[in-house]
Amino acid sequence: MDSGKYGESDINVKTLYIWNHNLFGTQVGGVKWREFLDKVELLVVADVVMTSTVNYADIVLPACHYFECESARGESSMYVFYNQKAAEPLYESKSDFDIFNLFFEKMGLQDKGFATIDELYEAVLDNDVARSLGLTWDRVKKEGAVRTLPEGNYVYGEDGVWNTPTGRLQFYQESIPLDTDYGQKLDFMKERLPYWEPPMEGWRDNELAKKYPFVLTSERSKFKVHTQFTKTPWFFDFEAEPYVMVNPADCEARGIADGDYIRLFNDRGTCTLRAMFNDGIRPGMIVIDHGWDQDQFVDGFYCDLIGYNVTPVVANSYYFDALIDMEKANI
């Protein structure tokens, strides 16, 4: 959005459609995203619940729950799982498949879509890898879960045979696979071997650490998957509101008691939540529980504290690379 380019191509994004994702609840660089939305003419969000992202939308489409539609998934797993429809969609909600089909119809693009969900998944599994595994949509629906790795105790690289260009275990990479190629510059010599370098921001030798002496990091909640289930009422019996774990020594020096509300802040943003003393947290570190939505905080939002640093090789979000300071909140 800043450059108006994607690699060598001119790009002018006017509309953003978000589905299956709570962008403002899970992505870093919230301040940067708001700047992005200032330039976008139309934001449409399809979701099941009122998330942080929905609050920024111009148009909200009610997607039905995954118990209310037929689907399958298999990423990050040794199985392809079948999700059988268990109930009819409530009210006027629709599945993502049905919503997209309505879009195609209104845009005159019916030939680009699929008439039924069966046709879609049959096309998805119409490839050499799926055929080599005997993986078909009919089989997924019939068996419920189809294993995609060899049976037994599968060991990657067993017998010294590796899935690499040479068939051997390789520390040196001649060609560097890019997660996303947008015309970025790369230091190929550095990337061909394992290396270490300090974080871009959250590091004691960074000059910024004199102003913001604490490194903010996060842990994953046992009750949520990112922000999924964060507004499930009976989980509030375990975690009633956002909190941050801090070392008691760091807090006592600032007049902060266990359970006080504190304000975290840096040049990007601010966030107010409860302090929870934890002797297991290293002094100089602050650990926040990941998965809260914006309207669950007393003030501000923790995603605003985190920058938008990226490496040129892997497009990823740096949740653990931010410097902040803290003080007792005035509430």
C-alpha positions in Angstrom: 0.0 0.0 0.0 2.9 2.4 0.7 4.7 1.8 -2.6 1.7 1.1 -4.9 3.8 -1.9 -6.2 3.8 -5.6 -5.8 7.2 -6.5 -7.2 7.2 -4.8 -10.6 3.4 -4.7 -10.9 1.4 -1.6 -10.1 -1.2 -2.3 -7.5 -4.1 -0.2 -6.3 -6.1 -2.0 -3.6 -9.6 -0.5 -3.2 -11.5 -3.3 -1.6 -10.6 -5.8 1.1 -12.6 -8.9 1.8 -11.8 -10.9 5.0 -13.1 -14.3 5.8 -12.0 -17.1 8.1 -9.7 -14.6 9.9 -9.7 -12.0 12.7 -7.1 -9.7 11.3 -7.1 -7.1 14.1 -7.2 -9.7 16.8 -4.3 -11.9 15.7 -2.0 -9.9 13.4 0.9 -7.6 14.5 1.2 -3.9 13.5 -2.4 -2.8 14.3 -1.5 0.8 13.8 -0.2 0.0 10.3 -3.3 -1.8 9.5 -5.5 1.2 10.4 -3.4 3.3 8.1 -4.0 0.7 5.4 -7.8 0.9 6.0 -7.7 4.7 5.6 -6.7 4.0 2.0 -9.1 1.2 1.3 -12.5 2.3 0.1 -14.5 -0.8 1.2 -13.9 -3.4 3.9 -16.2 -6.5 3.9 -15.9 -9.1 6.7 -17.6 -12.5 6.9 -17.6 -14.1 10.3 -19.5 -16.1 12.9 -18.9 -13.7 15.9 -18.3 -10.0 16.5 -14.5 -9.8 16.3 -12.2 -6.9 16.5 -12.1 -6.9 12.7 -15.9 -6.9 12.3 -15.9 -3.6 14.2 -13.9 -1.9 11.4 -16.0 -3.3 8.5 -18.2 -1.3 6.2 -20.3 -4.4 5.5 -20.6 -7.5 7.7 -21.8 -10.9 6.2 -23.0 -13.5 8.7 -21.1 -16.7 8.0 -22.5 -19.9 9.5 -20.6 -22.0 12.0 -18.5 -25.0 10.7 -21.0 -27.3 12.4 -23.6 -25.9 10.0 -21.8 -26.7 6.8 -19.9 -29.5 5.1 -16.1 -29.1 4.7 -12.8 -30.8 5.0 -9.3 -29.8 6.1 -5.9 -31.3 6.4 -3.1 -28.7 6.8 -0.5 -29.3 9.5 -1.8 -32.8 10.0 -1.1 -36.4 8.8 -4.9 -36.7 8.0 -7.5 -35.1 5.8 -10.5 -34.7 8.1 -14.2 -34.6 7.0 -16.4 -32.1 8.7 -20.0 -33.3 8.4 -22.9 -30.9 8.6 -24.6 -31.3 11.9 -27.3 -28.6 11.8 -28.9 -26.1 9.4 -27.4 -22.5 9.4 -29.2 -20.2 11.8 -31.2 -17.2 10.5 -29.7 -15.7 7.3 -26.2 -17.0 7.8 -24.5 -18.8 4.9 -21.4 -20.9 4.4 -18.3 -19.3 2.8 -18.9 -21.5 -0.2 -22.4 -20.2 -0.7 -21.4 -16.6 -0.2 -18.7 -16.9 -2.8 -21.1 -18.5 -5.2 -23.5 -15.6 -4.8 -20.6 -13.2 -5.5 -19.7 -15.1 -8.7 -23.4 -15.0 -9.8 -23.7 -11.2 -9.3 -20.3 -10.6 -11.0 -21.1 -12.8 -14.0 -18.3 -15.3 -13.1 -20.3 -18.5 -12.7 -17.9 -20.3 -14.9 -15.1 -19.6 -12.4 -16.9 -21.3 -9.5 -18.4 -24.7 -8.6 -22.0 -25.6 -8.5 -21.7 -27.9 -5.4 -19.3 -28.5 -2.6 -18.7 -32.0 -4.0 -17.5 -30.5 -7.2 -15.1 -28.2 -5.4 -13.4 -30.9 -3.3 -13.3 -33.3 -6.2 -11.3 -30.6 -8.1 -9.1 -29.9 -5.0 -8.1 -33.6 -4.9 -7.7 -33.9 -8.6 -3.8 -33.9 -8.5 -1.0 -36.4 -8.7 -0.2 -36.3 -5.0 -3.8 -37.1 -3.9 -4.0 -39.9 -6.5 -0.7 -41.4 -5.3 -2.3 -41.6 -1.8 -5.6 -42.9 -3.0 -7.1 -39.8 -1.6 -10.5 -38.9 -3.0 -13.5 -36.8 -1.8 -15.7 -39.9 -1.7 -13.2 -41.7 0.5 -12.9 -38.7 2.9 -16.7 -38.5 3.3 -17.0 -42.3 3.8 -14.1 -42.8 6.2 -14.1 -39.4 8.1 -10.4 -39.2 8.3 -7.8 -40.3 5.7 -4.2 -40.7 6.7 -1.8 -39.0 4.2 1.5 -40.4 5.7 2.7 -44.0 5.5 1.2 -46.3 8.1 3.1 -47.3 11.2 5.6 -45.1 13.1 6.6 -42.7 10.3 10.1 -41.4 10.7 11.2 -38.6 8.4 14.5 -39.4 6.9 14.4 -43.0 7.9 17.2 -45.1 6.4 19.1 -41.9 5.6 16.8 -41.0 2.7 15.6 -37.4 2.9 13.1 -35.4 0.8 15.8 -33.1 -0.6 17.2 -32.5 -4.1 20.2 -34.7 -3.2 18.4 -37.3 -1.1 20.7 -36.4 1.8 20.4 -34.3 4.9 21.5 -30.8 3.8 22.7 -27.8 5.8 23.7 -25.8 2.8 20.9 -24.7 0.5 21.9 -23.8 -3.1 18.5 -22.4 -4.0 16.5 -20.4 -1.4 12.7 -21.1 -1.6 10.8 -17.9 -1.0 7.5 -17.9 1.0 6.4 -14.8 -1.0 8.2 -13.2 -3.9 7.3 -9.5 -4.1 10.6 -8.3 -5.6 12.5 -8.0 -2.3 16.3 -8.0 -2.0 18.0 -11.0 -0.5 21.4 -11.8 0.9 21.6 -15.3 -0.7 25.0 -16.1 0.7 23.7 -15.5 4.3 20.6 -17.5 3.7 22.3 -20.6 2.3 23.6 -21.7 5.7 22.1 -21.6 9.2 22.9 -18.3 11.0 21.9 -16.3 14.0 21.3 -12.6 14.3 19.7 -10.4 17.0 16.0 -9.5 16.9 15.2 -6.4 14.9 13.8 -4.5 18.0 13.6 -6.6 21.2 17.3 -6.7 22.1 19.3 -5.2 25.0 21.8 -3.6 22.7 19.2 -1.7 20.8 19.4 2.0 21.6 15.6 2.0 21.9 15.9 -0.2 25.0 17.0 2.9 27.0 13.6 4.3 26.5 11.6 1.1 26.5 13.4 -1.4 28.8 11.1 -4.4 28.6 10.8 -7.0 25.9 7.2 -8.0 25.2 6.4 -11.5 24.2 3.4 -13.8 24.4 2.3 -17.3 25.2 -0.5 -19.3 23.7 -3.6 -19.9 25.8 -4.8 -23.4 26.6 -8.4 -22.2 26.2 -8.3 -20.6 22.7 -6.9 -21.0 19.2 -5.8 -17.4 18.6 -9.1 -15.5 19.2 -11.3 -18.5 18.5 -13.4 -19.1 21.7 -12.2 -15.9 23.4 -15.8 -14.9 23.9 -17.1 -18.2 25.0 -18.8 -17.3 28.4 -17.9 -20.3 30.4 -14.2 -19.8 29.7 -14.4 -16.6 31.7 -14.5 -18.8 34.9 -10.9 -19.6 34.2 -9.7 -16.3 32.7 -12.1 -13.4 33.2 -10.1 -10.6 31.5 -6.8 -10.0 29.8 -3.7 -10.1 32.0 0.1 -9.8 31.6 2.7 -11.8 33.6 5.5 -9.8 35.1 8.4 -10.4 37.4 7.6 -9.0 40.9 11.0 -7.2 41.1 10.2 -5.2 38.0 6.8 -4.1 39.3 7.8 -3.3 42.9 10.3 -0.8 41.6 7.4 1.0 39.9 4.9 0.8 42.8 2.8 -1.9 41.1 1.2 -4.6 43.2 0.0 -8.0 42.1 -3.4 -7.6 40.5 -3.1 -3.9 39.7 -4.1 -2.5 36.4 -1.0 -1.4 34.4 -0.5 0.5 31.2 2.0 -0.9 28.6 3.1 1.5 26.1 5.7 2.5 23.4 5.8 4.9 20.4 3.2 2.8 18.5 0.4 2.3 21.0 -0.9 1.6 24.5 -2.7 -1.2 26.3 -4.2 -1.4 29.8 -4.7 -4.7 31.6 -4.1 -6.5 34.9 -0.7 -7.4 36.2 -0.1 -11.0 37.4 3.1 -11.6 39.4 5.1 -14.6 38.2 8.6 -15.4 39.5 9.2 -17.6 36.5 9.3 -14.6 34.2 12.8 -13.3 33.5 13.3 -9.7 34.8 13.1 -7.3 31.8 10.5 -9.5 30.1 6.7 -9.1 30.0 4.6 -12.1 28.8 1.0 -11.5 27.6 -1.6 -14.2 27.1 -2.4 -14.3 23.4 -6.0 -14.5 22.0 -7.9 -11.6 23.5 -10.0 -9.3 21.3 -9.8 -5.5 21.3 -13.0 -4.8 23.2 -12.0 -7.0 26.1 -9.2 -4.6 27.2 -9.8 -1.7 29.6 -8.1 0.6 27.2 -5.9 0.2 24.0 -4.9 -3.0 22.4 -1.9 -5.2 22.7 -1.5 -5.7 18.9 -0.8 -2.0 18.6 2.3 -2.4 20.7 3.9 -4.8 18.2 5.6 -3.5 15.1 5.5 -4.9 11.6 9.0 -6.2 11.0 9.5 -8.9 8.4 12.4 -10.8 7.0 12.7 -10.9 3.2 12.7 -14.7 3.1 9.6 -15.7 5.1 6.5 -13.6 5.4 5.6 -13.9 9.0 4.3 -12.0 12.0 6.9 -11.1 14.8 4.9 -11.4 18.0 8.0 -11.6 20.1 10.1 -8.6 18.9 8.8 -5.4 20.6 10.2 -3.1 23.3 7.8 -1.4 25.7 7.6 0.2 29.1 5.0 -0.1 31.9 3.5 2.0 34.6 0.6 1.7 37.1 -2.6 2.6 35.3 -4.7 5.6 36.4 -8.1 4.0 36.5 
